[in-house]
Structure formats: C-alpha cells, structure tokens
C-alpha cells in the first residue's frame, strides 16, 4: 500500500499537457514540378560566383564577414540560444548558498511577552550560514513545454540569421548590377551628348550657309542640351550605388567606394539557372523554416499555459549552521535542517489562467497563418522569378540581335560617308541610333542580371 502514492506520482510525472506539435502540411500544392519551364537540377548555393566577376565575389565575402545587419542577426541568435540554455537549466535542482550576520532587538510590546521571560535578552546577534535547495517536479510537463518552446525559438533565430544572410547577398549583388548599369548608362549618355553637340554644330553651320532653317537649329540645340542634362543623373546613380554597397558590406564609404566608382563592365549573367525540385523549396527557404519553428514554439506555449491549471510540486531543503556567536557556528548543536515536499495550486484565479490559455492558442493560430503565408509567398515568388528570368533572357537576346544589326548599319553608313555618298549629318544620325541601341542592350543585360539575382534569392540559395 505505501507504494501506491509513489507510483501515482511517477504516473503523473509522465503526463505532458497541451497539444503535441506536428508540422502542418501546407494547403498549397507542393508538387515536384514547377509551373514555369525552369531548368531542372540542384541549385547553385554559391551563385554569386556564377557571374564571373571577382570584385562581386569579394564584396559578398566581405559583407558576410562584417555587415552590421548580419552581426545584429547573429546577436539575436546568441540571445535565443542563451535563453534556451537558461530554460534547460531550470529543470535541474536549484541550490543557493546563504549567509547573514545581524544585530537584532525584539520589541517588549510585541506578540511575545519578552519582558516577562526570565533571563531572555531581547538584544542579540545572530549568525547564519548554509544552503537552500529546491527542485520543481515536472508532473504536468510545464518544464518540458518550456524547453520545447525555447529550442524552437533558438532554431527560429538561426533561420532568421540565415534569411538575413540570403537577403544581404542578394542586396549586394543587386546593388552591384545597379552600379555597373549606371556606369554604362553614364558612358552612353556622354557619348550621345557628344554626338548631339556635334550635330547641333553642323546644323548651325548649315543654317549659316542657308542650307538649314532656324527650326532645325533650335531642335538640334535642344536635343544637345537634353542629352547633356542626362549625364549628371547617371553619375549620381553610379555614386549612390557605390555608397550603398559600402554600407551593405559594413565599410566606410572611403574604404571601397573610390575603387567601385572606377568604370567596369556589367557582369555576364548565366543563360541557364538550375531551379531544383519545387517541393524542396520548403526546406531550402530560411524564411519558411523560421515561420515553421515559430509555430512550433507557439504550440509549446499552449502547454506551458495549460500546466498553470494544475498544482506545482517541489522538493525543498535547507541545511546550515545558526548561532549567536561566530564560534558557535561550528558546534553540532547549531545545525539547522529543513527538508520536505511543497506544492502550490491556483484554486481560484478569476479565469485568468484559462484566458491565458486562449491567448496562447490564438497566438499559435496566428503563427500557423504566418507559416501558410510564407509558403504561399515563397511559391509565388519563385514562379514569378523564373518567369521574369526567362523573359529577361529573351529580351537580352533580342536586344543583342538589334545591336548587331545597328552596328552593321553604322558600318555601312561610315563607308558611305567616306566615299562621299552621304554627308556627315547622316553619319551622326546613324551614330545616335547606334548609341540608343547600345543603351537598350545594356539595359537588357542589366535586367537579366537583376532577374538572375532575384531568382537565386527566391530559390533560397546561398545561406548554407
């Protein structure tokens, strides 16, 4: 018979209240194949190297080493892991050393009739030295659920850090394309402004010779001024791109911006990007993994709140020495000891605990909705990114073909001008058409590069 209460306590110790977490199956389709005709195969994790630009690769490496955003995310991860360790430590017995040396004076008018007790001195010193210990027995799984929640939040912080890493890499690459595109645009604008200025000069000469009207002169000079006005904007965009990259890389502008502002060609983006298996996106995207871990933590919180409905059982103990003199502390008669079980039970809380359980359940439902939203958003982003890249690739091909034809036409115009079949004005107009076509080709190349960066980011590559 005496064993029955002990066996009952063991049975209770194996009880864990609250729902057991199971990773939900998204309502969105996770079929293996993409809707868009992407290239099958494992995605490239170090995708920034695929552009063949050593400076871009170096900038990504530097950003991963010193970017403030990444350092902040790493600090949040360290905090979450420390909180997890603190919760895990709470499952172990707590032992605390205590000591005191006090001067005491009891009231003669208090509850005890001190003045009527012969030989009792109401003024005395008291020295106390010892240890207090307590251990809460996890009958209802409260500590277990707290540990589950802390572990899930630490993992969510890890994937949050990975998400910041992925975003940082993509932002560096995107800004680098912006920089080189602006530099190409600036070079084209300067060339076009020079061509328009020469055209305006020749038109003025023709007007002086009576071969052109004042209207033609005004139009030519207006076009020349318009072309010249476009140069400062392109230069400002290039400078802004260099400064933005410096900030992303965690560097002062003077450290890397002067080198970046030196003109360099646009990186060559790959024509084929492997997109992996669609159903693996849930495992590869860190934002989805973070949302799923936050849902797991919120589910465990329901169990923590539910456990407050039940009594808490603890084992407490206190051992030490207590005496009126320091020398008396070492006497065996000064030993004090207290040990035994204790419990607390919120018999009446005015509905507070049940309201907290409902609040925890609502937070879990919200976390489930955020997880579903993350899945849907990732699928949509990826399909759209594949479509954008494929169309950008077609646009680059068409712009390149147009440029080749315009270069051929300009070569023909040069030969005709050299042979005297056409005047210099005709050659300048052909030059203007070539420059405009070159600008559109540069824009198409930049658009393809930006689309490639967006696709790599949408696929979740680069954080491992």
GULO-525556 format. One record per residue (C-alpha): residue in three letters; chain; x, y, z. Coordinates in Angstrom, 2 decimals. Each point is the difference from the previous one (the first is absolute). Layout:
% residues N
rest:kette:east:north:up
Ala:A:X:Y:Z
...
//
This chain:
% residues 464
rest:kette:east:north:up
Unk:A:0.00:0.00:0.00
Unk:A:2.71:2.61:0.77
Unk:A:1.27:-0.36:-3.53
Unk:A:-3.26:1.17:-1.57
Unk:A:0.46:3.76:0.56
Unk:A:3.55:-0.20:-1.36
Unk:A:-1.14:-1.89:-3.07
Unk:A:-2.76:2.53:-0.53
Unk:A:2.55:2.84:0.08
Unk:A:2.14:-1.82:-2.57
Unk:A:-3.05:-0.38:-2.23
Unk:A:-0.75:3.70:0.31
Unk:A:3.62:0.85:-0.75
Unk:A:-0.43:-1.58:-3.42
Unk:A:-2.99:2.22:-0.85
Unk:A:0.59:2.96:-2.34
Unk:A:-2.95:2.31:-0.50
Unk:A:-0.61:2.04:-3.12
Unk:A:0.04:-1.03:-3.67
Unk:A:2.93:-1.99:-1.42
Unk:A:1.45:1.90:-2.94
Unk:A:-0.20:-1.47:-3.46
Unk:A:1.31:1.90:-2.98
Unk:A:-3.04:0.98:-2.06
Unk:A:-0.36:-0.99:-3.60
Unk:A:-0.46:3.25:-1.97
Unk:A:-3.28:0.33:-1.84
Unk:A:2.00:1.32:-2.96
Unk:A:1.06:-2.56:-2.58
Unk:A:3.55:-1.25:0.44
Unk:A:0.26:-1.94:-3.24
Unk:A:3.47:-0.81:-1.24
Unk:A:-0.19:1.84:-3.33
Unk:A:-0.14:3.75:-0.52
Unk:A:-2.75:1.70:-1.96
Unk:A:2.66:1.99:-1.84
Unk:A:2.42:-1.91:-2.25
Unk:A:3.05:0.31:2.23
Unk:A:3.19:-1.99:-0.49
Unk:A:0.01:-3.08:2.28
Unk:A:2.97:-0.80:2.21
Unk:A:1.48:0.89:3.39
Unk:A:0.19:3.74:0.58
Unk:A:3.32:1.78:0.23
Unk:A:0.61:1.00:3.63
Unk:A:2.96:2.33:-0.66
Unk:A:-1.89:1.57:-2.89
Unk:A:1.72:3.40:0.07
Unk:A:3.13:-1.64:-1.41
Unk:A:-1.97:-1.03:-3.10
Unk:A:0.17:3.59:-1.30
Unk:A:3.76:-0.32:-0.45
Unk:A:0.75:3.36:1.66
Unk:A:2.78:-0.24:2.63
Unk:A:-0.89:3.39:1.45
Unk:A:-3.61:-1.05:0.59
Unk:A:1.13:-3.21:1.68
Unk:A:2.40:1.95:2.21
Unk:A:-2.74:2.42:1.01
Unk:A:-2.30:-2.87:1.00
Unk:A:2.79:-1.57:2.07
Unk:A:0.66:3.30:1.74
Unk:A:-3.68:0.60:0.71
Unk:A:-0.37:-3.45:1.56
Unk:A:2.95:0.78:2.26
Unk:A:-0.89:3.49:1.20
Unk:A:-3.52:1.11:-0.98
Unk:A:-1.84:1.66:2.95
Unk:A:-3.29:-1.68:-0.91
Unk:A:1.60:-3.42:0.25
Unk:A:1.71:0.85:3.28
Unk:A:-3.36:1.07:1.42
Unk:A:-1.59:-3.27:-1.11
Unk:A:2.86:-1.96:1.53
Unk:A:-0.52:1.88:3.28
Unk:A:-3.69:-0.94:-0.03
Unk:A:1.01:-3.62:-0.59
Unk:A:2.42:0.09:2.93
Unk:A:-2.74:1.48:2.20
Unk:A:-2.48:-2.72:-1.00
Unk:A:2.53:-2.73:0.71
Unk:A:0.79:1.52:3.39
Unk:A:-3.71:0.10:0.82
Unk:A:-0.27:-3.65:-1.03
Unk:A:2.87:-0.93:2.33
Unk:A:-1.61:1.96:2.82
Unk:A:-3.28:-1.90:-0.43
Unk:A:1.87:-3.33:-0.10
Unk:A:1.78:0.93:3.22
Unk:A:-3.36:0.58:1.67
Unk:A:-0.74:-3.74:-0.16
Unk:A:2.90:-0.76:2.35
Unk:A:-0.02:0.43:3.79
Unk:A:0.76:3.50:1.21
Unk:A:2.55:0.30:2.81
Unk:A:0.77:3.36:1.58
Unk:A:2.55:0.89:2.68
Unk:A:-1.11:2.51:2.63
Unk:A:1.69:1.75:2.85
Unk:A:-0.90:2.82:2.37
Unk:A:1.25:1.75:3.12
Unk:A:-2.66:2.20:1.63
Unk:A:-0.52:2.10:3.09
Unk:A:-3.52:-0.60:1.38
Unk:A:-2.22:1.71:2.54
Unk:A:-3.43:-1.35:0.80
Unk:A:-2.88:2.21:1.09
Unk:A:-1.16:-0.26:3.59
Unk:A:-3.47:0.99:-1.17
Unk:A:-0.18:-2.56:-2.79
Unk:A:-1.81:-3.28:-0.24
Unk:A:2.42:-1.78:2.37
Unk:A:0.17:1.18:3.67
Unk:A:3.76:0.36:-0.13
Unk:A:0.14:2.12:3.15
Unk:A:-1.62:-2.81:2.01
Unk:A:2.41:-2.74:-1.07
Unk:A:2.80:-0.31:2.59
Unk:A:3.53:0.08:-1.39
Unk:A:-1.12:0.83:-3.55
Unk:A:2.00:2.76:-1.61
Unk:A:-2.03:1.81:-2.62
Unk:A:3.18:1.30:-1.65
Unk:A:2.19:-2.61:-1.64
Unk:A:2.18:-0.80:-3.00
Unk:A:-0.84:-2.81:-2.42
Unk:A:2.38:-1.68:-2.42
Unk:A:-1.39:-2.27:-2.71
Unk:A:1.86:-1.96:-2.70
Unk:A:-1.39:-2.76:-2.23
Unk:A:-1.57:-1.23:-3.21
Unk:A:-3.55:0.11:-1.35
Unk:A:-1.11:-2.39:-2.73
Unk:A:-3.19:-0.48:-2.03
Unk:A:-1.07:-2.17:-2.89
Unk:A:-3.31:0.31:-1.81
Unk:A:-1.32:-3.37:-1.15
Unk:A:-1.24:0.23:-3.56
Unk:A:-3.26:-1.91:0.53
Unk:A:-1.98:1.72:-2.73
Unk:A:2.78:0.57:-2.51
Unk:A:0.22:3.75:0.60
Unk:A:3.78:-0.03:-0.08
Unk:A:-0.06:-2.36:-2.98
Unk:A:-2.18:2.38:-1.99
Unk:A:2.15:2.96:1.00
Unk:A:3.06:-1.86:-1.26
Unk:A:-1.78:-0.86:-3.26
Unk:A:-0.94:3.65:-0.51
Unk:A:3.51:1.25:0.79
Unk:A:1.59:-2.52:-2.37
Unk:A:-2.42:0.96:-2.78
Unk:A:0.68:3.70:0.51
Unk:A:3.74:-0.57:-0.12
Unk:A:-0.44:-1.85:-3.29
Unk:A:-2.27:2.78:-1.28
Unk:A:2.73:2.52:0.83
Unk:A:2.50:-2.15:-1.90
Unk:A:-2.16:0.00:-3.11
Unk:A:-0.62:3.71:0.49
Unk:A:3.75:0.52:-0.13
Unk:A:0.16:-2.11:-3.15
Unk:A:-2.78:2.07:-1.54
Unk:A:1.93:3.19:0.72
Unk:A:3.06:-1.60:-1.60
Unk:A:-1.95:-0.92:-3.14
Unk:A:-1.52:3.47:-0.26
Unk:A:3.37:1.65:0.56
Unk:A:1.67:-1.96:-2.81
Unk:A:-2.86:0.81:-2.37
Unk:A:0.09:3.71:0.90
Unk:A:3.76:0.21:-0.59
Unk:A:-0.38:-1.66:-3.41
Unk:A:-3.01:2.13:-0.94
Unk:A:1.78:3.21:1.01
Unk:A:3.08:-1.06:-1.93
Unk:A:-2.08:-0.43:-3.16
Unk:A:-1.59:3.40:0.67
Unk:A:3.47:1.54:0.27
Unk:A:1.36:-1.51:-3.21
Unk:A:-3.23:0.72:-1.89
Unk:A:0.15:3.66:1.09
Unk:A:3.65:0.21:-1.11
Unk:A:-0.87:-1.47:-3.39
Unk:A:-2.90:2.43:-0.26
Unk:A:2.29:2.90:0.89
Unk:A:2.51:-0.97:-2.69
Unk:A:-2.77:-0.30:-2.54
Unk:A:-1.47:3.36:1.06
Unk:A:3.35:1.73:-0.41
Unk:A:0.47:-1.51:-3.45
Unk:A:-3.53:0.97:-1.04
Unk:A:0.47:3.53:1.36
Unk:A:3.19:0.35:-2.04
Unk:A:-1.73:-1.25:-3.13
Unk:A:-2.95:2.36:0.53
Unk:A:2.34:2.94:0.62
Unk:A:1.82:-0.72:-3.26
Unk:A:-3.32:-0.33:-1.81
Unk:A:-1.09:3.38:1.38
Unk:A:3.29:1.58:-1.12
Unk:A:-0.37:-1.32:-3.54
Unk:A:-3.63:1.09:-0.12
Unk:A:1.07:3.51:1.00
Unk:A:2.59:0.01:-2.82
Unk:A:-2.65:-1.09:-2.47
Unk:A:-2.29:2.75:1.25
Unk:A:2.78:2.55:-0.51
Unk:A:0.47:-1.32:-3.51
Unk:A:-3.74:0.27:-0.60
Unk:A:-0.50:-3.77:-0.21
Unk:A:-2.00:-0.46:3.23
Unk:A:-2.81:1.85:1.70
Unk:A:-0.04:1.63:3.42
Unk:A:-2.44:-2.71:1.13
Unk:A:2.56:-2.70:-0.79
Unk:A:2.63:1.91:1.95
Unk:A:-2.24:0.39:3.06
Unk:A:-0.94:-3.66:-0.06
Unk:A:3.62:-1.12:-0.30
Unk:A:1.15:2.27:2.84
Unk:A:-2.93:-1.12:2.17
Unk:A:0.89:-3.65:-0.57
Unk:A:3.64:0.73:0.87
Unk:A:-0.97:1.68:3.28
Unk:A:-2.40:-2.81:0.86
Unk:A:2.74:-2.57:-0.52
Unk:A:2.44:2.01:2.12
Unk:A:-2.60:0.32:2.78
Unk:A:-0.27:-3.79:0.28
Unk:A:3.68:-0.44:0.92
Unk:A:-0.12:1.27:3.64
Unk:A:-2.86:-2.35:0.89
Unk:A:1.87:-3.06:-1.25
Unk:A:3.12:1.05:1.90
Unk:A:-2.02:0.54:3.16
Unk:A:-1.58:-3.45:-0.32
Unk:A:3.43:-1.58:-0.39
Unk:A:1.32:1.78:3.08
Unk:A:-3.08:-0.96:2.03
Unk:A:0.49:-3.63:-0.99
Unk:A:3.61:0.03:1.21
Unk:A:-0.97:1.56:3.33
Unk:A:-2.86:-2.46:0.47
Unk:A:2.34:-2.94:-0.55
Unk:A:2.41:1.44:2.58
Unk:A:-2.78:0.17:2.57
Unk:A:-1.11:-3.56:-0.74
Unk:A:3.57:-1.26:0.33
Unk:A:0.46:1.72:3.35
Unk:A:2.65:2.41:-1.29
Unk:A:0.41:3.76:0.08
Unk:A:-0.59:1.60:-3.43
Unk:A:3.64:1.00:-0.38
Unk:A:1.16:-3.60:0.44
Unk:A:-1.52:-1.53:-3.12
Unk:A:-2.09:2.63:-1.84
Unk:A:2.96:1.60:-1.89
Unk:A:0.96:-3.39:-1.46
Unk:A:-3.61:-0.84:-0.85
Unk:A:-0.53:3.32:-1.77
Unk:A:2.62:-0.93:-2.57
Unk:A:-1.98:-1.09:-3.08
Unk:A:-0.19:-3.73:-0.63
Unk:A:-2.19:-2.10:-2.31
Unk:A:-3.24:-1.64:1.04
Unk:A:0.43:-3.56:1.27
Unk:A:-1.07:-2.72:-2.40
Unk:A:-2.98:-1.82:1.49
Unk:A:-0.48:-3.72:-0.73
Unk:A:-2.39:-1.06:-2.75
Unk:A:-1.17:-3.02:1.96
Unk:A:-0.90:-0.15:3.70
Unk:A:-0.83:-3.32:1.67
Unk:A:-3.14:0.36:2.08
Unk:A:-0.03:-3.28:1.93
Unk:A:-3.11:-1.89:1.03
Unk:A:-3.04:2.11:0.86
Unk:A:-0.98:-2.10:3.00
Unk:A:3.45:0.56:1.58
Unk:A:-0.61:3.73:0.20
Unk:A:-1.55:-0.39:3.47
Unk:A:3.26:-1.39:1.33
Unk:A:2.27:2.40:-1.87
Unk:A:-1.61:3.37:0.72
Unk:A:1.13:1.26:3.42
Unk:A:-3.04:2.27:0.42
Unk:A:-2.28:-3.05:-0.26
Unk:A:2.13:-1.95:2.46
Unk:A:-0.09:2.92:2.44
Unk:A:-3.79:0.30:-0.25
Unk:A:-0.38:-3.74:0.63
Unk:A:2.22:0.13:3.09
Unk:A:-1.94:3.00:1.33
Unk:A:-3.17:-2.06:-0.39
Unk:A:1.61:-2.85:1.97
Unk:A:0.93:2.43:2.79
Unk:A:-3.51:1.48:0.12
Unk:A:-1.49:-3.51:0.20
Unk:A:2.25:-0.87:2.96
Unk:A:-1.09:3.23:1.72
Unk:A:-3.54:-1.39:0.16
Unk:A:1.28:-2.85:2.14
Unk:A:1.87:2.41:2.27
Unk:A:-3.17:2.02:0.56
Unk:A:-2.13:-3.13:0.51
Unk:A:2.36:-1.35:2.67
Unk:A:-0.81:3.02:2.17
Unk:A:-3.45:-1.52:0.62
Unk:A:1.57:-2.79:2.05
Unk:A:1.94:-0.03:3.27
Unk:A:3.76:0.36:0.03
Unk:A:1.95:-2.44:2.15
Unk:A:3.50:0.72:1.24
Unk:A:2.56:-1.49:2.33
Unk:A:1.59:2.58:2.28
Unk:A:2.86:-0.25:2.42
Unk:A:2.11:2.23:2.18
Unk:A:3.16:-0.92:1.88
Unk:A:2.28:2.28:1.99
Unk:A:1.42:1.24:3.26
Unk:A:-1.62:2.66:2.19
Unk:A:1.42:1.48:3.18
Unk:A:0.23:3.21:2.04
Unk:A:3.79:0.07:-0.19
Unk:A:2.37:-0.69:-2.90
Unk:A:1.68:-2.75:1.97
Unk:A:-3.30:-1.70:0.64
Unk:A:-0.51:-0.60:-3.73
Unk:A:2.32:-2.99:0.17
Unk:A:-1.91:-1.72:2.77
Unk:A:-2.10:-3.02:-0.85
Unk:A:-2.81:1.46:2.05
Unk:A:-0.19:2.96:-2.42
Unk:A:-0.97:-2.11:-2.99
Unk:A:-3.36:0.78:-1.55
Unk:A:-1.77:-2.22:-2.54
Unk:A:-3.21:0.27:-1.97
Unk:A:-1.07:-2.41:-2.76
Unk:A:-3.26:-1.13:-1.52
Unk:A:-2.49:0.40:-2.83
Unk:A:-2.07:3.08:-0.75
Unk:A:-2.68:0.89:-2.48
Unk:A:-1.93:3.00:-1.26
Unk:A:-3.30:-0.08:-1.84
Unk:A:-1.88:2.97:-1.46
Unk:A:-3.42:-1.18:1.17
Unk:A:-1.66:3.24:-1.05
Unk:A:1.48:2.49:-2.46
Unk:A:-3.07:1.80:-1.29
Unk:A:0.31:-1.68:-3.42
Unk:A:3.44:1.51:-0.60
Unk:A:1.73:-3.30:-0.76
Unk:A:-2.66:-1.19:-2.43
Unk:A:0.11:3.37:-1.73
Unk:A:3.77:-0.36:-0.31
Unk:A:-0.51:-3.46:-1.54
Unk:A:-2.40:1.47:-2.56
Unk:A:2.50:2.76:-0.75
Unk:A:2.78:-2.57:-0.52
Unk:A:-2.27:-2.00:-2.29
Unk:A:-0.79:3.14:-2.00
Unk:A:3.70:0.78:-0.35
Unk:A:0.57:-3.52:-1.32
Unk:A:-2.77:0.47:-2.55
Unk:A:1.61:3.24:-1.08
Unk:A:3.38:-1.74:-0.33
Unk:A:-1.66:-2.70:-2.12
Unk:A:-1.44:2.68:-2.29
Unk:A:3.44:1.64:-0.31
Unk:A:1.54:-3.34:-0.90
Unk:A:-2.63:-0.58:-2.68
Unk:A:0.57:3.52:-1.29
Unk:A:3.76:-0.59:-0.16
Unk:A:-0.52:-3.18:-2.02
Unk:A:-2.41:1.64:-2.44
Unk:A:2.24:3.03:-0.36
Unk:A:3.08:-2.12:-0.67
Unk:A:-1.75:-2.03:-2.69
Unk:A:-1.38:3.13:-1.65
Unk:A:3.35:1.82:0.18
Unk:A:1.85:-2.92:-1.50
Unk:A:-2.40:-0.54:-2.90
Unk:A:0.00:3.74:-0.75
Unk:A:3.82:0.13:0.22
Unk:A:0.38:-2.89:-2.44
Unk:A:-2.39:1.71:-2.42
Unk:A:1.80:3.32:0.35
Unk:A:3.39:-1.57:-0.67
Unk:A:-1.19:-1.92:-3.06
Unk:A:-1.54:3.15:-1.48
Unk:A:3.06:2.07:0.88
Unk:A:2.14:-2.56:-1.79
Unk:A:-2.14:0.34:-3.13
Unk:A:0.18:3.79:0.31
Unk:A:3.80:-0.11:0.18
Unk:A:0.18:-2.20:-3.10
Unk:A:-2.29:2.32:-1.97
Unk:A:1.88:3.11:1.15
Unk:A:3.29:-1.63:-0.94
Unk:A:-1.29:-0.86:-3.47
Unk:A:-1.25:3.56:-0.48
Unk:A:3.40:1.34:1.06
Unk:A:1.81:-2.19:-2.51
Unk:A:-2.26:1.25:-2.80
Unk:A:0.48:3.62:1.05
Unk:A:3.78:-0.45:0.13
Unk:A:-0.13:-1.41:-3.50
Unk:A:-2.12:2.94:-1.13
Unk:A:2.41:2.48:1.57
Unk:A:2.92:-1.66:-1.72
Unk:A:-1.82:0.38:-3.31
Unk:A:-0.71:3.68:0.82
Unk:A:3.71:0.55:0.70
Unk:A:0.97:-1.48:-3.36
Unk:A:-2.59:2.12:-1.84
Unk:A:1.21:3.15:1.78
Unk:A:3.61:-0.83:-0.84
Unk:A:-0.86:-0.50:-3.68
Unk:A:-1.93:3.27:-0.06
Unk:A:-3.41:-1.58:-0.57
Unk:A:-1.39:1.44:3.27
Unk:A:0.85:3.11:1.99
Unk:A:1.27:0.13:3.60
Unk:A:-3.47:0.79:1.34
Unk:A:-1.27:-3.34:-1.25
Unk:A:2.94:-1.74:1.69
Unk:A:-0.69:1.80:3.30
Unk:A:-3.64:-1.04:-0.09
Unk:A:1.08:-3.59:-0.57
Unk:A:2.34:0.40:2.99
Unk:A:-2.90:1.17:2.13
Unk:A:-2.06:-3.04:-0.95
Unk:A:2.92:-2.27:0.86
Unk:A:0.48:1.62:3.41
Unk:A:-3.71:-0.32:0.77
Unk:A:0.09:-3.67:-0.96
Unk:A:3.11:-0.55:2.13
Unk:A:-1.79:1.56:2.96
Unk:A:-2.98:-2.31:-0.45
Unk:A:2.37:-2.99:-0.23
Unk:A:1.73:1.04:3.24
Unk:A:-3.35:0.39:1.68
Unk:A:-1.05:-3.46:-1.19
Unk:A:3.22:-1.52:1.37
Unk:A:-0.51:1.75:3.33
Unk:A:-3.63:-1.14:0.14
Unk:A:1.07:-3.57:-0.59
Unk:A:2.61:0.24:2.74
Unk:A:-2.54:1.44:2.44
Unk:A:-2.45:-2.74:-0.93
Unk:A:2.68:-2.62:0.61
Unk:A:0.71:1.43:3.47
Unk:A:-3.71:0.06:0.81
Unk:A:-0.37:-3.63:-1.14
Unk:A:2.94:-1.21:2.07
Unk:A:-1.43:1.78:3.04
Unk:A:-3.51:-1.36:-0.56
Unk:A:1.38:-3.54:-0.25
Unk:A:1.66:0.40:3.41
Unk:A:3.56:-0.58:-1.16
Unk:A:3.08:1.43:1.63
Unk:A:-0.49:-0.28:3.77
Unk:A:1.57:-3.40:0.63
//
